Amino acid sequence: MLGVLADFGDGSIRSMKLDTLVRLRWLAVAGQAAAVLFVRFGLGFHLPITASFALIGASAALNILLRLKFSTIHRLDGIHATLLLGWDVLQLTGLLWLTGGLENPFACLLLAPVLVSSASLPPRSTALLGVVVAVVVTMLAAWHAPLPWAADATPPSLPVLYVVGIWLALILTLSFSALYAFRVADESRRLAEALAATELVLQRERHLVALDGLAAAAAHELGTPLGTITVVAREMERELPAGSPLAEDVALLRSQTERCRDILRKLSSMGEDPDAFFARQSLDGLIEEVIEPFRDLGTELEVRRHGTGPEPVGRRNPAILYGLGNIVENAVDFAESRVVLTLDWDEREVSLGVADDGPGFSSGVLERLGEPWVTTREPLPPAEGEARDDTGGGLGLGFFIAQTFLMRSGARVTCENKRFPEHGAVIRIQWPRSLWQLPDEPVGSSNFHGEEIGV
């Protein structure tokens, strides 16, 4: 069983810490050993002490092997935790078989493994253990060694009806207690998950509020140096002789500077433009506006359209434009030569896929993608004669902001890598089709079309 435990991965949502089971088993071992010694030497009752301590020693040996094999923080999935709890049931069944079966008052301890399972493991594990306990209880009611008693006294002969009553009481207690413990633990678990989700949302909101002020400050602080760069670039463009090899680079520098200024203007005025607020925009027009700034950067941009029914049309939303623009920009930056945007819609859903042919996401980044301060951008290489500057890479905020804006619009954002032998990343954004209908209700409801999106 140790080999199975070592090779089986933690694939269950609900798991149990191995250290918890080991500690509980040590408690059981100590209690069983004390009970056997007290009955044999304290009360003077004859019982198979050798066989009893053999079973107790087997549990102690299993604990020692688990301690040597696994660390104290190792967690077991439902299958392996069920196997270990099943061993506890069988070991206790052996002790009860040697000491009177259901006539032994300690028979109620058979309920303990099922209660532990109902509080921590999936329902199927608890159901399986419950069936095992019901079977062994039935067997112990019919087959068992005599109840230990004093050598000079006749062991009591309990009526069959009394034994049947004990059997029925154990079965009913097993069912009720397991169900009750499961419901209480499940409610506590759901409450904890809800609180964790709420804390995550509040944390994202705090980050976004902080970044809102940061965007306004950046727009103010960067406006002057960008204006200076634009003026200098224009002067250089006029001073360069005709046919100069630097003319194209200077023109690109000036165009990108203007783009930076446009982005800062959008960030500082997002959600305040009433004309953009009420403008109608089709899905195709939205994508064209998103990809327009990236057409001259050397990466091929291909748009594929697959839809059934009329093309979705909604209100122009600056937050959605920013979010999609950031995702497309990342794809262009990491692509080797091509970025493919796939539009798809039907009567239920509108989706956009952005796929590049770059290296794709690393496993570490893919697990944390969407959290702030997660980036894969490397710092820019130093110029000749300059020291290396490690602050030139990305801050890891772009995708976080983009995902937050898109999720606020009602979208679901998923990220993955292409399947081998292809390489590259794929980001899919999916909206319910109902969010792309132009409603007749007055402005003020919260949906994709721009009403009170909170940006």
C-alpha positions in Angstrom: 0.0 0.0 0.0 2.9 2.4 0.6 3.9 2.1 -3.0 0.4 3.0 -4.1 0.4 6.0 -1.8 3.7 7.2 -3.1 2.7 6.9 -6.8 -0.8 8.3 -6.7 -1.2 12.1 -7.1 -3.3 14.4 -5.2 -6.1 14.8 -7.7 -9.0 15.3 -5.3 -10.4 18.6 -4.4 -10.9 17.5 -0.8 -7.8 16.0 0.9 -6.7 15.0 4.3 -3.4 15.7 6.0 -1.5 12.5 6.6 -0.2 13.8 10.0 -3.9 14.0 11.2 -4.5 10.3 10.5 -1.2 9.3 12.0 -1.9 11.2 15.2 -5.4 9.7 15.5 -4.0 6.2 15.0 -1.4 6.7 17.7 -4.2 7.7 20.0 -6.1 4.6 19.0 -3.1 2.4 19.5 -2.5 3.8 23.0 -6.1 3.5 24.0 -6.4 -0.1 22.7 -3.2 -1.2 24.4 -4.3 0.4 27.7 -7.7 -1.3 27.5 -6.2 -4.7 26.8 -3.8 -4.4 29.6 -6.4 -3.2 32.1 -8.9 -6.0 31.2 -6.2 -8.7 31.4 -4.2 -7.6 34.5 -6.5 -5.1 36.2 -9.8 -7.0 36.0 -8.2 -10.4 35.6 -10.2 -11.3 32.5 -8.8 -13.9 30.2 -8.4 -12.8 26.6 -6.1 -13.6 23.6 -3.5 -11.0 24.6 -0.9 -12.1 22.0 -3.3 -11.9 19.1 -4.6 -8.6 20.4 -1.2 -7.0 20.6 -0.3 -8.4 17.2 -3.1 -6.3 15.7 -2.2 -3.3 17.8 1.4 -3.7 16.8 0.4 -3.8 13.1 -1.2 -0.4 13.4 1.9 1.0 15.2 4.1 -0.4 12.5 2.0 1.2 9.8 2.3 4.6 11.5 6.1 4.2 11.7 6.3 3.3 8.0 4.2 6.3 7.1 6.4 8.6 9.1 9.5 7.3 7.4 8.0 7.4 4.0 6.2 10.7 3.9 6.7 14.2 5.4 4.4 15.6 8.1 2.8 18.0 5.6 2.0 15.3 3.0 -1.7 15.3 2.0 -3.7 12.3 1.0 -6.4 12.3 -1.7 -9.8 10.7 -1.1 -8.8 7.2 -2.3 -5.7 6.8 -0.1 -7.2 8.4 3.0 -10.1 6.0 2.5 -7.7 3.0 2.4 -6.0 4.1 5.6 -9.4 4.6 7.4 -10.5 1.2 6.0 -7.4 -0.4 7.7 -8.5 1.2 11.0 -12.0 -0.4 10.6 -10.5 -3.8 9.8 -8.0 -3.7 12.6 -10.7 -2.7 15.2 -12.9 -5.4 13.7 -10.2 -8.0 14.4 -9.9 -6.8 18.0 -13.6 -6.9 18.5 -13.8 -10.4 17.0 -11.3 -11.6 19.6 -13.1 -9.9 22.5 -16.8 -10.6 22.1 -18.0 -8.9 18.9 -21.0 -6.6 19.4 -21.3 -7.7 23.0 -18.1 -5.7 23.6 -19.1 -2.1 24.7 -16.2 -0.7 22.6 -18.0 -1.8 19.4 -19.2 1.8 19.1 -15.6 2.8 18.1 -16.3 1.4 14.7 -18.2 4.6 13.9 -15.1 6.8 14.4 -13.4 6.3 11.0 -16.7 7.0 9.2 -17.2 10.2 11.1 -13.6 11.3 10.3 -14.3 10.6 6.6 -17.6 12.4 6.6 -16.0 15.6 7.9 -13.0 15.6 5.5 -13.4 13.4 2.5 -15.8 13.2 -0.5 -19.2 11.6 -0.1 -18.2 8.5 -2.1 -15.4 7.8 0.4 -17.8 8.1 3.4 -20.3 5.9 1.6 -17.7 3.2 0.9 -16.5 3.2 4.6 -20.1 3.1 5.8 -20.8 0.0 3.7 -17.7 -1.7 5.0 -18.6 -0.9 8.6 -22.2 -2.1 8.1 -20.8 -5.4 6.7 -18.4 -6.0 9.5 -21.0 -5.1 12.2 -23.3 -7.7 10.7 -20.5 -10.3 10.7 -19.5 -9.5 14.3 -23.1 -9.9 15.3 -23.1 -13.5 14.1 -19.4 -14.6 14.4 -17.1 -13.7 17.3 -15.0 -15.2 20.1 -16.6 -15.2 23.6 -16.7 -12.0 25.6 -13.7 -12.0 28.0 -14.8 -12.7 31.6 -13.3 -13.7 34.9 -12.0 -17.3 35.1 -14.1 -18.2 38.1 -17.3 -16.8 36.7 -19.6 -17.8 33.8 -19.6 -15.3 30.9 -22.9 -13.7 30.4 -25.1 -15.0 27.6 -26.8 -12.0 26.0 -30.1 -12.6 24.3 -30.2 -12.6 20.5 -32.7 -9.8 20.5 -30.3 -7.6 22.6 -27.5 -8.3 20.1 -29.8 -7.4 17.2 -30.8 -4.2 19.0 -27.1 -3.3 19.3 -26.6 -4.0 15.6 -29.6 -1.8 14.7 -28.4 1.0 17.0 -25.0 1.0 15.4 -26.4 1.0 11.9 -28.8 3.9 12.6 -26.2 5.9 14.5 -23.7 5.3 11.7 -26.2 6.7 9.1 -27.4 9.7 11.1 -24.0 10.7 12.5 -22.2 10.4 9.2 -24.9 12.5 7.4 -25.0 15.1 10.1 -21.2 15.5 10.2 -21.0 15.7 6.4 -23.7 18.4 6.3 -22.1 20.5 9.0 -18.6 20.1 7.5 -19.9 20.9 4.0 -21.6 24.0 5.2 -18.5 25.2 7.0 -16.4 24.4 3.9 -18.8 26.3 1.6 -18.8 29.3 4.0 -15.0 29.3 4.0 -14.8 29.2 0.2 -17.3 32.0 -0.1 -15.3 34.1 2.4 -12.1 33.4 0.5 -13.8 34.3 -2.8 -15.1 37.6 -1.3 -11.6 38.4 0.1 -10.1 37.8 -3.3 -12.7 40.1 -5.0 -12.0 42.8 -2.4 -8.3 42.4 -2.9 -8.7 42.8 -6.6 -10.8 45.9 -6.1 -8.2 47.4 -3.8 -5.5 46.8 -6.4 -7.7 48.3 -9.1 -8.5 51.4 -7.0 -4.8 51.9 -6.3 -3.9 51.5 -10.0 -6.6 54.0 -10.9 -4.7 56.7 -9.0 -1.5 55.4 -10.4 -2.8 55.8 -14.0 -3.9 59.3 -13.3 -0.5 60.1 -11.8 1.3 58.5 -14.7 -0.7 60.4 -17.2 0.2 63.7 -15.5 3.9 62.9 -14.9 4.6 61.3 -18.3 2.8 64.0 -20.3 5.6 66.5 -20.2 8.5 64.1 -21.1 6.5 62.5 -23.9 5.7 65.9 -25.3 9.4 66.8 -25.2 10.3 63.5 -27.0 7.7 64.2 -29.7 9.1 67.7 -30.3 12.7 66.3 -30.5 11.6 63.5 -32.8 9.9 66.0 -35.2 13.1 68.2 -35.2 15.2 65.1 -35.9 12.9 64.1 -38.7 13.2 67.5 -40.4 16.9 67.7 -40.0 17.6 64.2 -41.5 18.7 64.3 -45.1 16.5 62.7 -47.7 17.1 58.9 -48.0 18.7 58.7 -44.6 18.6 55.2 -43.1 17.6 56.7 -39.7 14.4 58.4 -41.2 12.3 55.3 -40.7 13.5 54.8 -37.1 12.7 58.4 -36.2 9.3 58.1 -37.8 8.6 55.0 -35.8 9.8 56.7 -32.6 7.4 59.6 -33.2 4.4 57.4 -34.0 5.0 55.3 -30.9 5.3 58.4 -28.7 2.0 59.7 -30.0 0.5 56.3 -29.2 1.8 56.5 -25.7 0.1 59.9 -25.3 -3.1 58.5 -26.7 -3.0 55.6 -24.2 -2.4 58.0 -21.3 -5.4 60.2 -22.4 -7.6 57.1 -22.5 -6.5 56.0 -19.0 -7.1 59.4 -17.5 -10.6 59.9 -19.2 -11.9 56.3 -19.2 -15.6 56.2 -18.7 -16.0 60.0 -18.9 -16.6 60.4 -22.7 -20.4 60.5 -23.2 -20.0 60.2 -27.0 -18.1 56.9 -26.6 -20.5 55.8 -24.0 -23.5 55.8 -26.4 -21.7 54.9 -29.6 -22.8 51.7 -31.3 -20.1 49.3 -32.2 -20.2 45.9 -33.9 -18.0 43.0 -32.8 -16.0 43.3 -36.0 -15.6 47.0 -35.5 -14.4 46.4 -32.0 -11.7 44.0 -33.1 -10.6 46.3 -35.9 -10.2 49.2 -33.5 -8.2 47.0 -31.1 -5.7 45.6 -33.6 -5.2 48.8 -35.6 -2.3 50.1 -33.5 -0.4 46.9 -34.0 -0.6 46.4 -37.8 2.7 48.1 -38.5 4.9 46.3 -35.9 6.1 43.5 -38.1 3.7 40.8 -36.8 1.0 39.4 -39.1 -2.5 39.8 -37.7 -5.2 37.5 -39.0 -8.9 37.8 -38.0 -11.1 34.7 -38.6 -14.8 35.0 -38.3 -17.2 32.1 -37.6 -20.7 33.0 -36.5 -24.4 31.9 -36.8 -27.0 34.6 -37.0 -26.6 38.4 -37.0 -23.3 39.9 -35.9 -23.4 41.1 -32.3 -23.7 44.8 -31.8 -23.2 46.7 -28.5 -22.3 50.0 -27.1 -18.6 51.1 -27.3 -16.9 50.4 -24.0 -13.4 51.9 -23.4 -12.7 49.4 -20.6 -13.3 46.5 -23.0 -11.1 48.2 -25.7 -8.3 48.6 -23.2 -8.6 45.0 -21.9 -8.6 43.4 -25.4 -5.9 45.8 -26.5 -3.6 44.7 -23.7 -4.1 41.0 -24.5 -3.4 41.6 -28.3 -0.3 43.7 -27.4 1.1 40.8 -25.3 0.4 38.4 -28.1 2.2 40.6 -30.6 5.2 41.1 -28.3 5.7 37.3 -27.7 4.7 36.1 -31.2 7.4 34.9 -33.6 5.5 36.0 -36.7 1.8 35.7 -36.4 -1.2 36.3 -34.2 -4.6 34.9 -35.0 -7.9 36.4 -33.6 -10.9 34.1 -33.9 -14.4 35.5 -33.6 -17.2 33.2 -32.9 -20.8 33.8 -32.0 -24.2 32.1 -31.9 -27.5 32.6 -30.1 -26.0 31.8 -26.7 -22.4 33.0 -26.6 -19.9 35.4 -28.1 -16.2 34.5 -28.0 -12.9 35.8 -29.0 -9.7 33.7 -29.2 -6.2 35.3 -29.3 -3.5 32.9 -30.3 0.2 33.5 -31.0 3.0 31.4 -32.2 5.5 32.3 -29.5 6.9 30.2 -26.7 3.7 30.0 -24.7 3.2 30.3 -20.9 5.6 28.6 -18.5 3.9 26.3 -16.0 4.7 28.6 -13.1 3.3 31.7 -14.8 0.2 29.9 -16.1 -0.8 28.9 -12.6 -0.6 32.5 -11.3 -1.7 34.4 -14.5 -4.3 37.0 -13.6 -2.6 38.0 -10.3 -0.9 41.3 -10.0 2.9 41.6 -10.3 3.2 38.4 -12.4 5.3 39.0 -15.6 7.5 37.1 -18.0 9.0 40.1 -19.7 12.8 40.3 -19.4 14.6 43.6 -18.7 15.9 45.4 -21.8 19.5 44.6 -22.6 21.9 47.4 -21.6 23.3 49.7 -24.3 27.1 49.6 -25.0 29.0 51.0 -22.1 26.0 51.1 -19.8 25.4 49.0 -16.6 22.6 46.5 -16.6 19.2 47.8 -15.4 16.9 45.2 -14.0 13.9 47.6 -13.8 13.2 47.7 -17.5 10.9 44.6 -17.7 7.2 44.4 -17.3 5.5 45.1 -14.0 3.0 42.2 -14.4 0.0 44.6 -14.1 -1.2 44.7 -17.7 -3.0 41.3 -17.8 -4.3 41.8 -14.3 -6.0 45.0 -15.2 -7.2 43.7 -18.6 -8.7 40.5 -17.0 -10.4 42.6 -14.3 -12.0 44.9 -16.8 -13.2 42.0 -19.0 -14.5 40.0 -16.0 -16.4 43.1 -14.9 -18.1 43.2 -18.3 -19.4 39.7 -17.7 -16.7 37.9 -19.7 -15.0 34.6 -18.8 -11.2 34.7 -19.5 -9.2 31.4 -19.9 -5.6 31.0 -20.7 -3.8 27.9 -22.0 -1.0 26.7 -24.3 -1.4 25.1 -27.7 -1.2 21.4 -27.9 2.1 19.8 -29.1 3.5 19.9 -31.8 2.2 23.5 -32.1 3.6 26.1 -29.8 2.2 29.4 -28.5 -0.4 30.8 -26.1 -4.2 31.0 -26.5 -6.4 33.4 -24.5 -10.2 33.0 -24.9 -12.7 35.7 -23.8 -16.4 34.5 -23.8 -19.5 36.6 -23.1 -23.1 35.5 -22.9 -24.9 36.7 -26.1 -27.5 38.5 -24.0 -24.8 41.0 -23.0 -24.3 42.0 -26.6 -28.0 43.0 -27.2 -28.7 46.7 -27.2 -31.3 47.0 -24.4 -34.2 49.4 -24.3 -33.9 50.0 -20.6 -32.5 53.3 -19.4 -28.9 53.8 -18.7 -27.8 52.6 -15.2 -28.0 48.8 -15.3 -24.7 47.0 -15.0 -23.7 45.1 -18.1 -21.2 44.9 -21.0 -22.6 47.9 -22.8 -20.8 50.4 -20.5 -23.3 51.2 -17.8 -21.6 51.7 -14.5 -18.8 49.3 -15.2 -16.8 51.0 -12.4 -13.7 52.0 -14.2 
